[in-house]
Amino acid sequence: MSAKPQAKVSDRRELANAIRALSMDAVQKANSGHPGMPMGMADIAEVLWNDVLKHNPNNPQWSDRDRFILSNGHGSMLHYALLHLSGYDLPIEEIRQFRQLHSRTPGHPEYGYAPGIETTTGPLGQGITNGVGMAIAEKTLAAQFNRGDHNVVDHHTYVFLGDGCLMEGISHEACSLAGTLGLGKLIAFYDDNGISIDGEVDLWFTDDTPRRFEAYGWHVVPNVDGHDAAAIGQAIEAARAVTDRPSLICCKTVIGWGSPNKQGKEECHGAALGVEEVALVRETIGWAHDPFVIPDEIYAGWDARTRGANLEAGWNKRFAAYQAEFPDLAGEFSRRMNREMPEHWETESSAYVASAASAAKDDATRKHSQAALNAYAALLPEMLGGSADLTGSNNTNWSGSKALTEADASGNYIYYGVREFAMSAIMNGIALHRGLIPYGGTFLIFSEYARNALRMAALMKVPTIFVYTHDSIGLGEDGPTHQAVEQTASLRLIPNMVVWRPCDGVETAVAWKAAIERTDGPSSLLFTRQGVPHQSRTPEQIDNIRRGGYVLVDTDGDPDAIVIATGSEVGLAVQAAGKFGGRVRVVSMPAVELFDAQDPDYREAVLPRRVAKRVAIEAGVTNCWYKYVGTDGRVLGVNSFGESAPAKQVFEHFGLTEDKLVDAINDVLGA
């Protein structure tokens, strides 16, 4: 724990009451929000933030800060009150504007809005799962960089969570893995208040939570009085003393503590208390101050700026000593935490793209993906891969892969088990922590299990890389349950998600390079199970792949028709266009989002409006392609669920063949 003197018990309650007052006042002013949890967890938060949490309000991005996550994010005013009171750049005006347009205090904590918010929370269960990712990142980086007594990576991840988080299935996935990996610097506080929106949870949630977490391999501190500062402090000390397992501190609390008529009831969970009840709370807890008024002595009791500056200064001194003894490691650590690419990255990654272009190798793009990993991961020690129990199918491992285990966290590969949702949210936490580039794979169809974590990655603009193989009906014999039909299109609907569906090894190399270099959002890489033909290109065409769409096969003059294709259907398009004696242009569009973002002149050069006769082909639902071919164009795709058969037969069954594409081109040409 820190050296900050502990406040007197009476003072502690006053400090916690500042959280309660700000929370109920902000919710009341907005007439919207969740006052119950902040009022119930205020005493826990006060002890953690004032006695334990290692952070610096002057520099919220200090790399060795403790991470604090409010997994039960509906209680966001707790977090905003903590940030405001402890000295972050979140003035009282922002607290007054809680839940209002363009404020930095939205209804749920949003990453990038207010300083000190480590992740966006609200979809229950994902905050604790992000926390597992951050704890994995801390343990991995510590194993990779710490040397002897030089512990430059040495911080905890603290998570507040409630009954809702523990009911969500993702918490089972993530907490099970956390126990297996022995994440000893992950400490979660369970707000055991027995209340959710529908009322008392014992009608639908009767799990023995302590035993459940013990079965996961966690250290559990049960039955802690969540309103007793001394008991909370002792529980935290006990949790921090256990370094080989994550810890769950089970805190018995009263939701809406201090509200004489609504505490302990669902009425205070998700609605303002009401003017009269707010006044009664002030009387009950002895808070004799107007709304949004915090006395100077309370601010002084909370102010963490001096302590935080001293903590960071101490770390800077330790890092300077580390740098003197291990200059290369120190430089590498700084580079990775700043998300900077290695000095020779551009030269060597571009050389790999060129080598892929000259290889002329026909193969499945999932195998081209593994080849790209072998090239790029060798240049980037920060790559941290994994798979949801499909490593041999996803080809997400490479020649330098080393498993990350409880005993040895210095590895670069995580066997996530059958946990697609948890894997995706864990990767988001790893990306948010910084220092590592997370990627993880499963079949494209199982992106459905992970859907909300993908959305959260896009919402937070974090550079997580999602790898999806077996990308269509080309999966074959496993049948319609496993054949992705609507998934590619649905991924493209997520704002800020870049979806790559490359057609061969060259486009795969470019897709991986682009995903690795992207810093403002996630990428989904979609790869085939079946082999696809290599396509020849000029250097200019190779350069244009990064634009998301480009002319792969052109005509001497204006084309009579244009065929647009992605992935495994590009080869069909090239073959079919060849039947028309140079009259048909083929456009490969591996990333429609990037193509749509190009300047109008480039888009017009690729898809000129004067050529209205167009056909698109993709082994998936067809609706999204009419924006490119027009209502008079033709789209070959799959608008039903798949069939169980060898891939070639399935493609023939759905009319995704060279002959059917030739017929469609003739149709638009009026032949």
N, C-alpha and C positions, 0 to 999 in steps of 0.2 A: 504494500500500500504506500501511498505518498506520505510525505512528512508534514502535510497540512494538519494543524491541530484540529481535533474533532470539536464540533460545536457542542454547547450544552444541550441537554435533552430538550428543554423548553425552547431554546433557539432553533433546534432542528425542526421542531414542529412548525415554528414560524416560517422557516425557510421552505418547508414542504407546502405550507398553506399558500405561499406565493404562487406555486404551481396551480393549486386548486382555484385560487381567485382568478388568475389570468385565464385559466381554461373555461371556467363557467362564465366569465364575463365575455370572452370572445365568442363562445357558442351562443350566448344569449343575444349579443349584438347581431350576429349573423342569422339568428333564429334557425340555426342549422348546425349539426355536428354531434359529437359524442363526448359529453362531459364526464360520464361515469368512470371510464377507465383512467383518465388522468387523475381524477380525484382519488381513485382507489390505489393507484400505483405511485402516488406522489412521494410517499415516505421511502419506498424502495429506490426511486430515482434520486432522491436527495442524498442518500448514503452513497450510492454508486458514483454519482457525479462529483460529489464534494470530497469523498475520502479515497476513491479508488481510481476512477477513470483517468488515463494518461492522455491528455489532449491539450491543444494550444489554440484558443480562440483567435489568436493573432495570425495563425497559419493553419487553417483547416486541412491543408493537404500534406502536412508533415508526415513523412513516410512511415515513421515508427509509432504513430498514434494508435491508441486502442480504437477499435471500430465499435460503434454503438448502433444497433439496429432495432427499430420499433416494428416488429413483425406484425403485431396487432395495430396496423397503421391507422385504423379508424380513430384511434385516440391521439391523433396528430398534435393536438394542442399540448400534450405533455412534452413532445419533442421541441416544439416551437418555444414553449416556456423555458425549457432547459437551455436552449441556445441563446435566447434573449437574456436571461438572467445571468448566465455565466460569461457573457461578454462577446459573443459572436456578433457579426455585422447583421443583426436582425432587430432593427429598432422597434419601439413600441407602436409606431404607426403601422408597421406590418402586422403586428398582433391585432390591432384594431380592424385591420382589413382581412381578417381570417375568412377564407372561403369566398373572397370577392375577386372579380375579374382582374387579371394581371398582378395579383398580389404574390408575394413570395411565401405565403402561408396558405396553400391550397388545402382542400378537404382532406387529402391524404399526403403524406410526405412524398415529395417529388424530387428525384435526383436532379441537381443542376439549378434548382430554384433558390434555395437558401443554403448558405454555407453550413457545413456540418451534417448535412443529410447524406448519408453514405449510400443509400439505395432507395428506390421507389418501393413503397409498401402499400398494402391495402388488399390485394388478392391474398387471402389468408394462406399461410403456410410457406409462401415464397420468401418472406423475410428471413425466417430461420434457415431456409435452404440457401439463400444468398450468404448467410452467416457461415454455413458449413463451407461454402466456397472460399470465403475470406480466410477462414481458419486453415483450410488446405493450402492456400497461397502463402500464409505466414509460415506454416510448418515447412513447406517446400523451399521457400526462399531462405529460411533459416538454415536448412540443411545444405543448401547450395552455397551460401555466402559466409555464414558464421565460421570463425576459425579460433580455436582455443578459447581465450577469455574475451575475444572480440565478438560480442553479440550485437551486431548492428540491426538484426531483425529479431525483435523480442517484444511482442505486444499481444494483447488479448482481443478476442471478439466477444462482445456482450450483446445478448439478444433478449428483448422483452417479448413475450408471447402469451396468448390466452387460449381459452378452450377452443375457439374457432380454428386457430392454427393447428391444434393437436387433433382436431377432427378431420381436417383435410388430409387426403391420402399422401400428398407430397411430403408431409412431415414424417410419415413412417419411412418412406424411401430414404430421405436425406439423413434422418437421425440414426437409422440403422447403419448407413455407410459411415457416418461420423464416429460411431462407436468402433466399427471395424478398423478404421484408420487411426484410432487413438488420438483424437484431436484435443489434447489436454489444455489448450488455451482458448477453447470455446466454452463459454458459460452462459446458460440460458436461465431466465427467470420466468417461471410459470405463474401467471396471475390467476390463481385458483379462487375465483369469486363465485363460481357456480351459476353464473348468469350469462345468457346470450340474448339475442334480439327476441326470440320467442319465449323467453322466460327462464325458469329454473331448469338447468341442463340435465338434471337427474332423470328426466323423462326420456332422454335420447343419448346421453353420454355418461356411461357409468364405468368407463375404463379405470383400472387401477394404474394410474399414470406412473407413479414411482416404480412399480414393478415392471411396467412396460419398458421404461428407460433403463432399468437395471438389466433387463434381458438384452437390450441393445449393446450393453457394455459400457453404459454411462455410470458416472458417480452421481448419486442422488442425495440431496439434502432435503428431507421431507418436513412437512408441518412447520414451516417458519411463519411466525407472526409478521405479516407484511406491513404492520403499522408500528412495529417495535424496532427502533433504529439499532439498538444493541444486538438484537437477534439477527437482524439483516446483516449487520457487519460481521458477526461471527460466522454466518452462513457463507458469506463471500470469502472470508479467510479460509474456511474449510474447503471451498471449491478451488481456490487458487493453490492450495497446498497439494492437490491431486494433479499431477502433471502428465499422467499417462492415459487419462480418459477425459472426455468432455464431461461437464457437470450440469445438472439440472437442479435449480433451487426452487422448490415448490413453496410458494408464498400464499398463505391464506389471507385474503383481503376482502374488504367490503366495497363493492362497486358504489361509486358516488359518496364515498366516506365524507361525512360532515353535513349531508343533506338530511334534515330531520324527517322529512316525509317520503323521500325517494331513495335513500341509500338502501342497498341490498335488493333493489327491485329493477326489473327491466325498463321501467319508465325513464330512468336516467341513462340508459345505455346509448340511445341514438337520437335524443331530442333535447332541446334546451330545457333547462329546469323551470323556467318561468320567472318573471320579475319578483313575485312574492317569495318564491322558494329561494332565489338567489339572496334576497335580503335575509331570510332565515338562516341560510348557510353562514353569512357573515356574522350573525349573532352567535351561532352555535360554535364556530371555530375561533371566534374572537378576532375577526379580521375587520378592523375599524377604518378601512380606507376605501376611497371611492373607486369605481371601476377603472381598471388599467393604471392605477396609481400604486407604485411600489416604493416604500420608504427607502431612503439612502442606506440605512443600516442593513436592510435586507439585500439590496444590491451588493453592498460590501461583503456580506456573508457568502454571496454566490460567486463573486467575481473570480474567474479562473485565469485571467490574463497574465498576471505576474507569475503565478505557479506554472502555467503552461509555457511561458517564455523560458523559465528556468529549466523545466524538463527538457525542452527542445535544445536549449544551450548545452545541457549536459550530454545529450545524445550527439550533438555536433562535435563536441570535444572528443567523445569516444570514436566518432566516425573519422575524425582527423587522425587519431592514432592508428586506426585500422587502415586508413589510406596510406599512411607513411610506411606501414609494414606490408600491405598488400595493395599496391597501387593499381594493378590490373583489375583485381576483383572489385575494388572501389569504383573504378571507372565503369566497369560493366554493370554494377548495381545501379549507379546513377543513370546510365543510358536506358536501362530497362524500366526503371521507375518513371522516367520522363517519356516513355514510349517513343524513343528515338531508334532509328534503324542503324545497324552496324555500318561502318565506313564503306565497306565494299559491297553492300547489299545490292544496290542498283546494278552495278556492273555484273556481278555474278548471277543474280536472278534473271537479268535480261539474257545473259549467256545461256542459261538453262532453257529459256523460251526458244532461243534460236536453235539449240540442240534438239529440242522436241520437234521443231519444224523440219529439221533435216533427217530425223529418224525414220519418217515414213512408216510408222508401225501401226498396224491394225490391232485393236484390242478394246476391251471394255474400259469405259472411262473411269470406273472405280480402280482399275489397275494403273491407268495413267495417273490417277490421283495419288496412289501410293508412290509412284515414281517421282511425282512432284514433291511429295513429303520428304523423300530421301534427299532430294536436292536442297529444298528450302530449310528443313529442320536442321540440317547440318550447319547452316549459316546462322541459325537462330536458336540459341540454347534456351530461350524463354518459351519455346513452343511446349505446351502441356496438352497432350492428346488424350484420347479415350474413346470408349465405345460402350454402348448399353448391351453388353453380352453378345456382340456381333463382330468382334475384331477381325476374325478370319473372313467374314463376308464384306464388311465395310472397308477393309484394307486401310484402317486408320493407324496401324503401327508401321514403323519403318526400321531400317537396319540399326539405328541407334536408340531404339525405344528401350526404356528401363522402367519397370513397374514401380509405382509409388506404393509403399507399404507402411504399416504402423511402425515397423522397426527401422525402415530406411526411407525417408521422405525426400531424398535427393533425386528421385527419378523424374521422368518426364511423361509417364503414361499412367492413366487411371483406368482400372477395370471397374466400371460403374455398376456392373450387374444389370439386371432387367429393371432399370429405373430411368426411363426416358425423360420423364418430367423433372425428376430431381437432377439428373445429369445436366439438363439445359439450364435450370435455375442456379445450380452450383457453378456452372461455367460463367454465368452472369456475375456471380459473386467474385470469382477469380479475376474476371476482367475489371470489375470495379476496384478491386484491391490494387491492381497494377503490378507490374514486374513480370507477368506471364501472359502469353497469348493462348487462350484456351480454345481447343476445338474438340468436338466429339461427334460420334457417328451412330446412326441407326438406319433402319429401312425408312424410306420416305413416307410410307403409310403410317409409321408410328410417330411422325411429327404431330399427328393428331393428339397423342397423349401429352405432348410437350407444348401444345399450342400457346397457352398463356405465357409461358416463360419466353417464347419467341417474341410475342407482342411486347413483353416488358423490356427485352433487350432493345427492340426498335424504339420504344418509348423513351428509354433512358439514353439512347444513342451510344451504347457500349459496343465495342468491336468484338463480339463473340462470333465464332465461326461454327456454324451448324453443318455437318456433313451428312448427306442423305444418299444412300445407294439404293439399287433396285427401284429405279425411279418411275416405273410405268408398268404397263401390261407386259413389258419385256421380262418381268420377273418370272413369268411362265407358270410352272406347274403348281406353285403354292396357291394359285387361284385368286378369286376376287377379294378375299379378306386381306390379302397381302399386296394386291396390285394397286398402285397409286393411280387414280384417275383424276380426281378433283384437287389433289393436294398442291400440285405446282401452281395452279391458278389461284388457290386460296392463299398460298404464301405470298404471291405477288400483290394481294390485296392489303397486306400489312404495310402501313406507311413507314417509310425509312428502312424497309428490308430490301436488300439487293439479292435477287435470286438468279443464280447462274445455272444454266443447263447446257454445258459444253458438248460439242459434237465429236471431239477427238482429243488426242494428247496435247495439241498446241493450245486449243481453247481451254483445256483443263489447266495447263501451266499458267496461262494468263489469269484464269479465274482465281486460282490459289494465290497468285502474286497480288492481285487486286484486293482480295479478302484480307490478306496479311497486312497490306499497307493501309487499309481503311481504318480511320480513327473515329468516325462520326456515326457509327452504327454497325449492325450485324450483317452478316452475309450467310446465305444458304447455298450450299454447293450440292447440286443434284447430279448423280452419276449412274451410269447404266450397269446392269448386271451382264448384259450381252455384249459381244464384240461389235465395234463400229469401225468403218473405214477411215483411214487417214486422208485428209484433204490437203492438196497443194495450195500454197499461197505465196504472194509476193511479200517483200518486207513491209510495204505500205498496208497490205491487208492484215498482216500480223499486228501491226501497230494499231489498226482500227478495231481489233477485237475488244480492246479496253473500253471502246465507246458503246459496247452493248449490242450493236447491230452494224453490219457492214456488207458490202457486196462481195460475195464469194465467187460467183461465176457471172460474168457479164457478157453483154452482146456488143457487136461492133457499133451499132447505132442505138437509137431508142429501142428498148425491148418491146415486144408485142405483149408480153405478160411478165408478171413477177411472182415468184414462189418464195414464201417466207417459211423458214423451218428452224427448229431447235433440236439440239441433242441428237438422238439416234435417228431422227427423221431427216437430218441434213443430207446424209448419204443418199436417201431415197430421192430427195429433191434434186441433187446433182445428177443422179442417173436419169431421172425423168426429164429434166431440162435438156439433157443431151439428145433426146429423141426429136428435138424441135430445131435442129440445125442452127444453133446460135441465136434463136429468136426470144429465148426466155432467160431472164435474170434470176439468179438465186441469191437470196439474202439470208445469211445466217444471223439469228438474233438470240445469242446466248443469255443476254441480260436486258430484258425489256425496259427495266427502270432506268438503266444507264442510257439506253438509246433515247428514251423519251426526254432525258435531261440534256441532250445535245442541242447545239444551236440550230435554229430553223434551217439554215443553209445546208448543214450536214444532213439533217433528216430528209430534206428535199432531194439532195443528191442521191441518197440511198433509195428512197421511196418517192419518186417524183409524182406529183399529183396528176400530171398529164397521162400517166400510165395507170388507168383505172382497172385493168383486168388483172386480178390478183387471186392467188390461192395461198392459203396457209395450211401447214400440216404439223401437228404435234400429237403425241400419244397421250391425250388427256381431254378434258372438257373443252368445248370449242368457243364458248361465248366471248372470251376475252380477245379473240383474234379478229372479230368483226370491226374493231376500231382501226385495224390496219388494212383489211381487204374491202371494207365497205359492205353494205347490205346486198350488193350484187355480186360480191366475191364468193369464193367457195372455201370452206374450211373442212379439212379431213381430221377427224379426231375420234374420241371415245366419249359418248354421252350416256353411257350406262356403266354398270359395274362389269368387271372383267370375267374371264373364264379360266378354268383350270386346264392347262394343256401346255405342251412345249411352246416356247415363245414364238417361233416362226408360225405355228398354226394359229396362235392367238392374234398375231398381227394380220394374218390372212383373213381370219374370221371377221375382224373389224374393218377390213378394207384399207389397211395402212400398208399398201404395196406400191411398187413402181407402176404397175399397170393401172391401178385405181387413180394414182396421182396424174398419170398421163391423161386419163379420161377427164379428170377435173380441169386440167389445163385446156384441153380441147373444148370443154364445155364453156369456159369463160371466153375462149377465143371465138366461140360460135361455129367451131368446125364440125 
